[in-house]
Amino acid sequence: MALITYRIQEHDGGWAYRLDETWSETYPSHDSAAAAARHAAREQKVPDANACIEYQNASGEWVTERADGHDRPLTDVEG
């Protein structure tokens, strides 16, 4: 099972959480950014229906695949 970690960091004049290279919106305080990251982490764990998804990969190609709605990652919040 995959583990994803949201990291709380100073960003753009405030605080934000980051997952890999993707930043959240900016929050006025560390506590508000941490609360938003914990909320996002909880949402990642919620199972959903199976679905076909389509996305563009790093090479610009479109990929279609089946997503198992019950294959949810483990989550963590740091910072």
Contacts in CASP RR format, 6 or more apart in sequence:
PFRMAT RR
TARGET T0000
AUTHOR 0000-0000-0000
METHOD contacts of the structure
MODEL  1
MALITYRIQEHDGGWAYRLDETWSETYPSHDSAAAAARHAAREQKVPDAN
ACIEYQNASGEWVTERADGHDRPLTDVEG
1 73 0 8 1.000
1 74 0 8 1.000
2 73 0 8 1.000
2 74 0 8 1.000
3 73 0 8 1.000
3 74 0 8 1.000
3 75 0 8 1.000
3 76 0 8 1.000
4 19 0 8 1.000
4 41 0 8 1.000
4 44 0 8 1.000
4 73 0 8 1.000
4 74 0 8 1.000
4 75 0 8 1.000
4 76 0 8 1.000
5 19 0 8 1.000
5 75 0 8 1.000
5 76 0 8 1.000
5 77 0 8 1.000
5 78 0 8 1.000
6 17 0 8 1.000
6 18 0 8 1.000
6 19 0 8 1.000
6 37 0 8 1.000
6 40 0 8 1.000
6 41 0 8 1.000
6 75 0 8 1.000
6 76 0 8 1.000
6 77 0 8 1.000
6 78 0 8 1.000
7 17 0 8 1.000
7 18 0 8 1.000
7 19 0 8 1.000
7 77 0 8 1.000
7 78 0 8 1.000
7 79 0 8 1.000
8 15 0 8 1.000
8 16 0 8 1.000
8 17 0 8 1.000
8 30 0 8 1.000
8 33 0 8 1.000
8 34 0 8 1.000
8 37 0 8 1.000
8 77 0 8 1.000
8 78 0 8 1.000
8 79 0 8 1.000
9 15 0 8 1.000
9 16 0 8 1.000
9 17 0 8 1.000
9 18 0 8 1.000
9 79 0 8 1.000
11 18 0 8 1.000
11 23 0 8 1.000
11 26 0 8 1.000
12 23 0 8 1.000
12 26 0 8 1.000
13 26 0 8 1.000
14 26 0 8 1.000
14 27 0 8 1.000
14 28 0 8 1.000
14 29 0 8 1.000
14 33 0 8 1.000
15 26 0 8 1.000
15 27 0 8 1.000
15 28 0 8 1.000
15 29 0 8 1.000
15 30 0 8 1.000
15 32 0 8 1.000
15 33 0 8 1.000
15 34 0 8 1.000
16 23 0 8 1.000
16 24 0 8 1.000
16 25 0 8 1.000
16 26 0 8 1.000
16 27 0 8 1.000
16 33 0 8 1.000
17 23 0 8 1.000
17 24 0 8 1.000
17 33 0 8 1.000
17 34 0 8 1.000
17 36 0 8 1.000
17 37 0 8 1.000
17 40 0 8 1.000
17 77 0 8 1.000
18 24 0 8 1.000
19 40 0 8 1.000
24 33 0 8 1.000
24 36 0 8 1.000
24 37 0 8 1.000
24 40 0 8 1.000
27 33 0 8 1.000
27 36 0 8 1.000
34 77 0 8 1.000
34 79 0 8 1.000
37 77 0 8 1.000
38 77 0 8 1.000
41 75 0 8 1.000
41 76 0 8 1.000
41 77 0 8 1.000
42 75 0 8 1.000
44 72 0 8 1.000
44 73 0 8 1.000
44 75 0 8 1.000
45 72 0 8 1.000
45 73 0 8 1.000
45 75 0 8 1.000
46 72 0 8 1.000
47 69 0 8 1.000
47 70 0 8 1.000
47 72 0 8 1.000
48 69 0 8 1.000
48 70 0 8 1.000
49 69 0 8 1.000
50 66 0 8 1.000
50 67 0 8 1.000
50 68 0 8 1.000
50 69 0 8 1.000
50 70 0 8 1.000
51 66 0 8 1.000
51 67 0 8 1.000
51 69 0 8 1.000
52 64 0 8 1.000
52 65 0 8 1.000
52 66 0 8 1.000
52 67 0 8 1.000
53 64 0 8 1.000
53 65 0 8 1.000
53 66 0 8 1.000
53 67 0 8 1.000
54 62 0 8 1.000
54 63 0 8 1.000
54 64 0 8 1.000
55 62 0 8 1.000
55 63 0 8 1.000
56 62 0 8 1.000
56 63 0 8 1.000
57 63 0 8 1.000
END
